[in-house]
């Protein structure tokens, strides 16, 4: 039904003060698109939307009031004099509005031939200066001319959300979004669970879309700059409309219109078979739909002990979808050979590839930890170089050889037995070199087996990099926690020795107490005091349990952890750097007092040492300082950085690892620093503690944390200063920008070549031992 218009009133737009009522529409200049009120199926709900007008199967492309339908035909869409679109019900209540960020002088709302509904200033047709546009707020349809992705300057994140059903345009369970937490890629999620991943852009296409190639229907491209990251497409033939839709089942499908049949046909689908299911084959698996079984392990990927990687080589896999890049790092300015050397220098690097496969290839993309969601293709895909232990190289030609496998198992048993027998001697030598006795009780296996009910699953408290942890009760009734080194432990004997050597002589109320160890043939175990409240992460990252930690308790945990670190850095027998401080390694006793635990990665300094370097970078994503993760440089300032991250997690109740704020902040320190800079620090506070917190203490905790996570280690305070700052009311220096994780040369190289800029937070590129902890 056409719109009744006033004189001088354009068919494709409305001006300030004009309305569109139910039954009226406006039409784009070419007549291709129409905006008005509609219902679907048998539902009486009324929505404002945009649809194809000329096509018989007119498909709804955009819906304004998805979550707030009108229940009758009394709705009115109005443009206010300030340039705000408002949808009103019969009571003049606002059902939906465009919420523009700046007022207009002479606003017009116009429907363009692209299906973009734009609020603009008068006759200004520059969409880059639009006050508001529907293309910035897509629903389930991606149209030609749209930007699918992020605009950091404008604070926009343009992504698709499925309809709940074919006849219900309200928000469904599926989203299709550009994820920029590592090297950018497109991800379909079912609520929070990843369902499908496009793979990274390789200069020609997304590596998981071999079918994405030049065609007569549409062109496409990818833009990656400091302020914008987005995918786009343009129609090559106006007589063949095309669109991409995220359907109600979470499948991203491209449709094209065929005049001959007067219908939409399925042109392509992002998910085509089982191998497109995210991580179908698990970590370090490769999915090949043409094989039976579909899943195979990557040859020689995982050495038992990380030291086996030190002289490792790389195995080339061709025609694959590149692994999940959310835990990756990249550099646009180095070539593939330099990329290989960069990976070799860091034993946590598991694979590398070119960023851009055009021409001879360019750029470098590195992975750390498990390689997730790899699949095999037959065409138009990419090569990746996967790290192997040196001991695996001779087996690549025949990885299934039973003879060689049997030999390796026999050798492993002999070596394991020898290492276990020698380990106690090694520990004793360390103490003898320091002129001290071991003075650590040795438990026999039988005692621990009885205490843990033969390592019953009911006694299992959890599992980590070292192995499983069990609760036990000794004959005298004392409760204990037993860490049992697993056969496939990622930490191994070195970390076991660290735990014994560094913590045996430490005595502090905020450090976990070790009671003894057990080293017998094929068993290696550490016995600790049992702490019933487990670890800090169980509370602060859990909505229900989080309320049990009110602000006074959280502030006590912050101060206690600071006190424990100060003891390690300054007051203990050895100056110890923990190197893996995180919420999971802060245990809580009966009264919620913190106890720092897990010294497997710790290192000690002599009296005159202040900094050391390592080729083996270990730790946990989100807590490692930039100088350590990039250059392997560690000092007490590494622990200070980790402490700052933990404090921000305690205050906010949010985890830094995997942090992704709607305002395009990809790290918790970066988000906190922005709020602090904008004088809005209290927006960081966990809602569960707002009724109990002391504003001055919270603000001071945030301020001190931001000082701890500064980019330059020289700017970070030592723990002695941190303890004093937390306990006083003295003025504090203004924190500098936090430790965004970046390769120093990237920005300079990119800007000089007119290329792309990207900064990384400690959350985005931090790396761990062979598998993330």
Residue pairs with C-beta under 8 A, 6 or more apart in sequence:
1 23
1 24
1 25
1 36
2 24
2 25
3 11
3 20
3 24
3 25
3 26
4 24
5 11
6 18
9 15
9 18
10 110
11 26
11 27
11 29
12 26
12 27
12 28
12 29
12 110
12 111
12 112
13 26
13 108
13 109
13 110
13 111
14 20
14 26
14 79
14 108
14 109
15 79
15 107
15 108
15 109
16 79
16 80
16 81
16 83
16 104
16 106
16 107
16 108
17 78
17 79
17 80
17 81
18 78
18 79
19 76
19 77
19 78
20 26
20 35
20 36
20 37
20 48
20 76
20 77
20 78
21 75
21 76
21 77
22 36
22 37
22 46
22 70
22 73
22 74
22 75
22 76
23 36
23 37
23 73
24 36
25 34
25 35
25 36
26 34
26 35
26 36
26 111
27 33
27 34
27 35
27 53
27 111
28 34
28 53
28 111
28 112
28 113
28 115
29 112
29 113
30 113
31 53
31 54
32 52
32 53
32 54
32 113
32 115
32 241
33 50
33 51
33 52
33 53
33 61
33 111
33 113
33 115
34 50
34 51
34 52
34 53
34 58
34 111
35 48
35 49
35 50
35 111
35 117
36 48
36 49
37 46
37 47
37 48
37 49
37 70
37 73
37 75
38 46
38 47
38 49
38 51
38 60
39 45
39 46
39 47
40 47
40 60
40 166
40 167
40 168
40 169
41 166
41 167
42 167
43 167
43 168
44 71
44 72
45 69
45 70
45 71
46 69
46 70
46 71
46 72
46 73
46 75
47 63
47 64
47 65
47 66
47 69
47 70
47 169
48 63
48 64
48 65
48 75
48 77
48 87
48 96
49 60
49 61
49 62
49 63
49 64
49 169
50 60
50 61
50 62
50 111
50 115
50 117
50 134
51 58
51 59
51 60
51 61
52 58
52 59
52 61
52 241
55 241
55 257
55 262
56 262
56 263
57 262
57 263
57 264
59 141
59 243
59 264
60 169
61 115
61 139
61 141
61 143
61 243
62 115
62 117
62 134
62 138
62 139
62 141
63 139
63 169
64 77
64 85
64 87
64 96
65 87
65 95
65 96
66 139
66 169
66 170
66 171
67 170
67 171
68 95
68 96
69 170
70 87
70 89
70 95
72 90
74 89
74 90
75 87
75 88
75 89
75 90
75 95
76 87
76 88
77 85
77 86
77 87
77 88
78 85
78 86
78 87
78 88
79 85
79 107
79 108
79 109
79 119
80 86
80 107
81 107
82 100
82 103
82 104
82 107
83 100
83 103
83 104
83 107
83 119
83 121
83 131
83 132
84 97
84 98
84 99
84 100
84 119
85 97
85 98
85 109
85 119
85 132
86 94
86 96
86 97
86 98
87 94
87 95
87 96
87 97
88 94
88 95
89 95
98 119
98 132
99 132
100 119
100 131
100 132
101 131
102 131
104 119
104 120
104 121
104 131
105 121
105 122
106 121
106 122
107 119
107 120
107 121
107 131
108 119
108 120
108 121
108 122
108 123
109 117
109 118
109 119
110 117
110 118
110 120
111 117
111 118
112 118
114 135
114 143
114 144
114 145
115 134
115 143
116 127
116 133
116 134
116 135
116 143
116 145
116 146
117 133
117 134
118 127
118 130
118 132
118 133
118 134
119 130
119 131
119 132
119 133
120 127
120 129
120 130
120 131
121 129
121 131
127 133
135 143
135 145
135 146
135 147
135 158
136 154
136 156
136 158
137 158
138 146
138 148
138 158
138 159
138 160
139 160
139 161
139 163
139 169
140 160
140 161
140 162
140 163
140 169
140 172
140 245
140 246
140 247
141 160
141 243
141 244
141 245
142 148
142 160
142 176
142 233
142 243
142 244
142 245
142 246
143 243
144 218
144 233
144 234
144 235
144 242
144 243
145 232
145 234
146 158
146 232
147 158
147 223
147 228
147 230
147 231
147 232
148 158
148 159
148 160
148 178
148 186
148 230
148 231
148 232
149 157
149 158
149 178
149 184
149 223
149 228
149 229
149 230
149 231
150 156
150 157
150 158
150 178
150 180
150 228
150 229
150 230
150 664
151 158
151 227
151 228
151 230
152 226
152 227
152 228
152 664
153 227
153 228
155 663
155 664
157 177
157 178
157 662
157 664
158 230
159 175
159 176
159 177
159 178
160 175
160 176
160 177
160 245
160 246
160 252
161 171
161 172
161 174
161 175
161 176
161 246
162 171
162 172
162 173
162 174
162 175
162 246
162 247
162 248
162 249
162 250
163 169
163 170
163 172
163 247
163 248
164 170
164 171
164 172
164 173
164 248
165 172
165 248
166 248
172 248
173 190
173 191
173 250
174 188
174 189
174 190
174 195
174 246
174 248
174 249
174 250
175 188
175 189
175 246
176 186
176 187
176 188
176 246
176 252
177 186
177 187
177 189
178 184
178 185
178 186
178 187
178 229
178 230
178 231
179 185
179 186
179 187
179 326
179 660
180 229
180 664
180 666
181 326
181 658
181 660
181 666
181 763
181 764
182 324
182 325
182 326
182 327
182 328
182 329
182 764
182 765
183 200
183 325
183 328
183 330
183 355
183 365
184 200
184 201
184 224
184 229
184 325
185 197
185 198
185 199
185 200
185 201
185 206
185 324
185 325
185 326
186 197
186 198
186 206
186 231
187 194
187 196
187 197
187 198
188 194
188 195
188 196
188 197
188 246
188 250
188 252
188 270
188 271
189 195
190 250
194 278
194 279
195 250
195 277
195 278
196 250
196 252
196 270
196 271
196 276
196 277
196 278
197 208
197 278
197 324
197 373
198 206
198 207
198 208
198 209
198 270
199 206
199 207
199 208
199 209
199 321
199 322
199 325
200 206
200 207
200 322
200 325
200 355
200 365
201 207
201 222
201 224
201 231
202 322
202 354
202 355
202 356
202 357
202 382
203 355
203 356
203 357
203 358
204 357
204 358
204 380
205 212
205 213
205 380
206 212
207 320
207 321
207 322
207 381
207 382
208 276
208 321
208 322
208 375
209 270
210 377
210 378
210 379
210 380
210 381
211 268
211 380
212 220
212 268
212 380
213 380
216 236
216 237
217 235
217 236
217 237
217 240
217 242
217 256
217 267
218 233
218 234
218 235
218 236
218 242
219 233
219 234
219 236
220 231
220 232
220 233
220 234
221 231
221 232
221 233
222 230
222 231
222 232
223 229
223 230
223 232
224 756
224 758
225 756
225 757
226 756
226 757
226 758
233 242
233 244
235 241
235 242
239 259
240 256
240 257
240 258
241 256
241 257
242 254
242 255
242 256
242 257
242 267
243 254
243 255
244 252
244 253
244 254
244 255
245 252
245 253
245 254
245 255
246 252
247 253
251 269
251 270
251 271
252 269
252 270
252 271
253 266
253 268
253 269
253 270
254 266
254 267
254 268
254 269
255 264
255 265
255 266
255 267
256 264
256 265
256 267
257 263
257 264
257 265
258 264
258 265
270 276
271 277
273 289
274 280
274 287
274 289
274 294
275 287
275 288
275 289
275 294
275 375
275 376
276 375
278 372
278 373
279 324
279 372
279 373
280 287
280 294
280 295
280 373
281 287
281 294
281 295
281 296
281 374
282 295
282 372
283 370
283 371
283 372
283 771
284 297
284 298
284 301
284 302
284 370
284 371
285 295
285 296
285 297
285 298
285 374
286 295
286 296
286 297
286 298
286 317
286 320
286 374
286 375
286 376
287 294
287 295
287 374
287 375
287 376
288 294
288 296
288 375
288 376
289 375
289 376
290 376
290 378
291 376
298 315
298 317
298 371
298 374
298 386
299 315
299 386
299 388
299 392
299 395
299 396
299 399
300 315
300 388
300 389
300 392
300 393
300 395
300 396
300 399
301 350
301 371
301 386
301 387
301 388
302 770
302 771
303 309
303 312
303 389
303 391
303 392
303 770
304 412
304 488
304 492
305 492
306 347
306 490
306 492
306 616
306 618
306 769
306 770
308 389
308 390
308 391
309 347
309 387
309 389
309 770
310 347
310 390
310 615
310 616
311 390
312 344
312 387
312 388
312 389
312 390
313 387
313 388
313 390
313 393
314 340
314 343
314 351
314 352
314 385
314 386
314 387
314 388
315 385
315 386
315 388
315 396
316 383
316 384
316 385
316 386
317 374
317 383
317 384
317 385
317 386
318 381
318 383
319 376
319 377
319 378
319 379
319 381
319 382
319 383
320 374
320 375
320 376
320 377
320 381
320 382
320 383
320 384
321 373
321 374
321 375
321 376
321 377
321 381
321 382
322 353
322 365
322 374
322 382
322 384
323 351
323 367
323 371
323 372
323 373
323 374
323 384
324 371
324 372
324 373
325 365
325 367
326 658
327 367
327 368
327 369
327 621
327 767
327 772
328 365
328 366
328 367
328 368
328 765
329 365
329 366
329 368
329 741
329 743
329 760
329 765
329 767
330 355
330 363
330 364
330 365
330 366
330 758
331 339
331 342
331 363
331 364
331 743
331 745
331 746
332 355
332 356
332 362
332 363
332 364
332 746
332 749
332 750
332 755
332 756
333 363
333 745
333 746
333 749
333 750
333 753
334 342
334 363
334 364
335 361
335 362
335 364
336 352
336 354
336 361
336 364
338 364
339 352
339 353
339 354
339 363
339 364
339 365
339 366
340 352
340 385
342 349
342 352
342 364
342 366
343 349
343 351
343 352
343 366
343 385
343 387
345 615
346 366
346 368
346 615
346 617
346 632
346 767
347 615
347 616
347 617
347 769
347 770
348 368
348 369
348 616
348 617
348 618
348 767
348 768
348 769
348 770
349 366
349 367
349 368
349 387
349 767
350 367
350 368
350 369
350 370
350 371
350 386
350 387
350 770
351 366
351 367
351 371
351 384
351 385
351 386
351 387
352 364
352 365
352 366
352 367
352 384
352 385
353 365
353 382
353 383
353 384
353 385
354 361
354 362
354 363
354 364
354 365
354 382
354 383
355 362
355 363
355 364
355 365
356 362
356 363
357 382
368 767
368 768
368 772
369 621
369 767
369 768
369 770
369 771
369 772
370 771
370 772
371 386
374 384
388 396
395 401
395 404
398 404
416 487
416 522
417 521
417 522
419 493
420 519
420 520
420 521
420 522
420 523
420 524
421 521
423 493
423 496
423 497
423 519
423 524
424 519
426 497
427 438
427 497
427 500
427 501
428 438
430 497
430 501
431 437
431 438
431 501
436 505
438 504
439 504
439 505
440 500
440 504
440 514
440 516
440 517
441 515
441 516
442 516
442 517
442 518
442 519
443 516
443 517
443 518
443 525
443 527
444 518
444 520
445 518
445 520
445 523
447 474
447 518
448 472
448 482
448 518
448 525
448 527
449 455
450 475
451 472
451 473
451 474
451 480
451 482
452 459
452 470
452 471
452 472
452 482
453 459
455 468
455 470
455 484
456 470
459 470
459 471
459 472
460 468
460 469
460 470
460 471
461 469
461 470
461 471
461 481
461 534
462 468
462 469
462 534
463 469
464 584
464 598
464 773
465 489
465 490
465 491
465 495
465 600
465 769
465 771
465 773
466 483
466 485
466 486
466 489
466 491
466 495
466 496
466 526
466 598
466 600
467 483
467 484
467 485
467 486
467 489
468 483
468 484
468 486
469 481
469 482
469 483
469 484
470 481
470 482
470 484
471 479
471 480
471 481
471 482
471 530
472 479
472 480
472 481
472 482
472 527
472 530
473 479
473 480
474 480
479 529
479 530
479 532
480 515
480 527
480 528
480 529
480 530
481 527
481 528
481 529
481 530
481 531
482 525
482 526
482 527
482 528
483 499
483 525
483 526
483 527
483 528
484 523
484 524
484 525
485 491
485 492
485 493
485 496
485 523
485 524
485 525
489 495
490 769
490 770
490 771
490 773
491 600
491 601
491 769
493 524
495 600
495 601
496 524
496 526
496 600
498 599
498 600
498 601
498 602
499 514
499 526
499 598
499 599
499 600
500 514
500 517
500 526
502 574
502 576
502 599
502 602
502 604
503 511
503 512
503 514
503 599
504 514
505 572
505 573
506 567
506 568
506 572
506 573
506 576
508 563
508 564
508 567
508 572
509 560
509 563
509 593
510 560
510 561
510 563
510 564
510 567
510 593
510 594
510 595
510 596
511 564
511 567
511 568
511 595
511 596
511 597
512 528
512 529
512 531
512 587
512 595
512 596
512 597
513 528
513 529
513 595
514 526
514 527
514 528
515 527
515 528
515 529
516 527
517 524
517 525
517 526
517 527
518 524
518 525
518 526
518 527
519 525
528 597
531 587
531 588
531 589
531 595
532 589
532 590
533 539
533 587
533 588
533 589
533 590
533 592
534 587
534 588
535 583
535 584
535 585
535 586
535 587
535 588
535 597
536 557
536 583
536 584
536 586
536 587
536 588
536 594
536 646
536 650
537 582
537 583
537 584
537 655
538 545
539 545
539 546
539 548
539 549
539 588
540 546
540 549
540 554
540 583
540 649
540 650
540 653
540 686
541 583
541 649
541 653
541 654
541 655
543 688
546 653
546 686
546 688
546 689
547 688
549 557
549 592
549 689
550 689
550 692
550 693
551 689
551 692
551 693
551 694
551 697
551 698
552 692
552 694
553 592
554 650
554 651
554 689
555 694
555 697
555 701
556 592
556 593
556 594
557 586
557 588
557 592
557 593
557 594
557 650
558 647
558 650
558 701
558 726
559 723
559 726
559 727
560 593
560 594
561 581
561 586
561 594
561 596
561 643
561 646
562 643
562 719
562 722
562 723
562 726
563 723
564 594
564 595
564 596
565 578
565 581
565 596
565 639
565 640
565 643
565 719
566 719
566 720
566 722
566 723
568 575
568 576
568 577
568 578
568 596
568 639
569 575
569 576
569 577
569 636
569 639
569 718
569 719
569 720
570 719
570 720
574 604
574 605
575 604
575 605
575 606
575 607
575 609
575 636
576 599
576 602
576 603
576 604
576 605
577 602
577 603
577 604
577 605
577 634
577 635
577 636
577 638
577 639
578 585
578 596
578 599
578 601
578 602
578 639
578 642
579 601
579 602
579 603
579 618
579 619
579 634
579 638
579 639
580 598
580 600
580 601
580 602
580 618
580 619
580 620
580 623
580 642
580 773
581 596
581 623
581 639
581 642
581 643
581 646
582 620
582 622
582 623
582 642
582 645
582 646
583 646
583 649
583 650
583 655
584 598
585 596
585 597
585 598
586 594
586 595
586 596
586 597
586 646
587 594
587 595
587 596
587 597
588 594
588 595
589 595
601 618
601 619
603 612
603 634
605 612
610 635
610 636
611 633
611 634
611 635
612 633
612 634
612 635
613 631
613 632
613 633
613 634
614 632
614 634
615 632
616 632
616 769
617 624
617 628
617 629
617 632
617 767
618 768
618 769
619 628
619 629
619 766
619 767
619 768
619 769
619 773
620 657
620 766
620 768
620 772
620 773
621 657
621 763
621 766
621 767
621 768
621 772
622 645
622 655
622 656
622 657
622 658
622 659
622 667
622 668
622 762
622 763
622 766
623 641
623 642
623 645
623 646
623 656
623 657
623 762
623 766
624 638
624 641
624 642
624 762
624 766
624 767
625 634
625 637
625 638
625 641
625 642
625 713
625 739
625 762
626 711
626 739
626 740
626 741
626 742
626 762
627 633
627 634
627 637
627 638
627 713
628 634
628 638
629 741
629 762
629 765
629 766
629 767
630 741
630 743
635 713
636 718
636 719
637 713
637 714
637 716
637 718
638 713
639 719
640 708
640 713
640 716
640 717
640 718
640 719
640 722
641 708
641 709
641 713
641 716
641 739
641 762
643 705
643 708
643 719
643 722
644 669
644 704
644 705
644 706
644 707
644 708
644 709
644 716
645 656
645 668
645 669
645 705
645 709
645 762
647 701
647 702
647 704
647 705
647 708
648 656
648 668
648 669
648 672
648 684
648 702
648 705
648 706
648 709
649 655
649 656
649 668
650 701
651 684
651 685
651 686
651 698
651 701
651 702
651 705
652 668
652 672
652 684
652 685
652 686
653 686
653 687
653 688
653 689
654 668
654 686
655 668
656 667
656 668
656 669
656 762
656 763
657 763
657 766
658 763
659 665
659 666
659 667
659 668
659 671
659 763
660 666
661 671
663 671
665 671
665 674
666 761
666 763
666 764
667 738
667 740
667 761
667 762
667 763
667 764
668 763
669 705
669 706
669 709
669 738
669 739
669 761
669 762
669 763
670 738
670 740
670 761
671 684
672 681
672 684
672 702
672 705
672 706
672 738
673 706
673 735
673 737
673 738
675 681
675 683
675 684
676 702
676 703
676 706
676 735
681 699
681 702
681 703
682 695
682 698
682 699
684 702
685 693
685 698
696 729
700 725
700 726
700 729
700 732
701 726
703 732
703 735
704 717
704 722
704 725
704 726
704 732
706 735
706 738
707 715
707 716
707 717
707 722
707 725
707 732
707 733
707 735
708 716
708 717
708 722
709 716
709 738
709 739
709 762
710 716
710 735
710 736
710 737
710 738
710 739
711 736
711 737
711 738
711 739
711 740
712 736
715 736
717 725
725 732
738 761
738 762
739 761
739 762
740 759
740 760
740 761
740 762
741 759
741 760
741 761
741 762
741 763
741 764
741 765
741 766
742 758
742 759
742 760
746 757
746 758
747 757
747 759
749 755
750 756
750 757
750 758
751 757
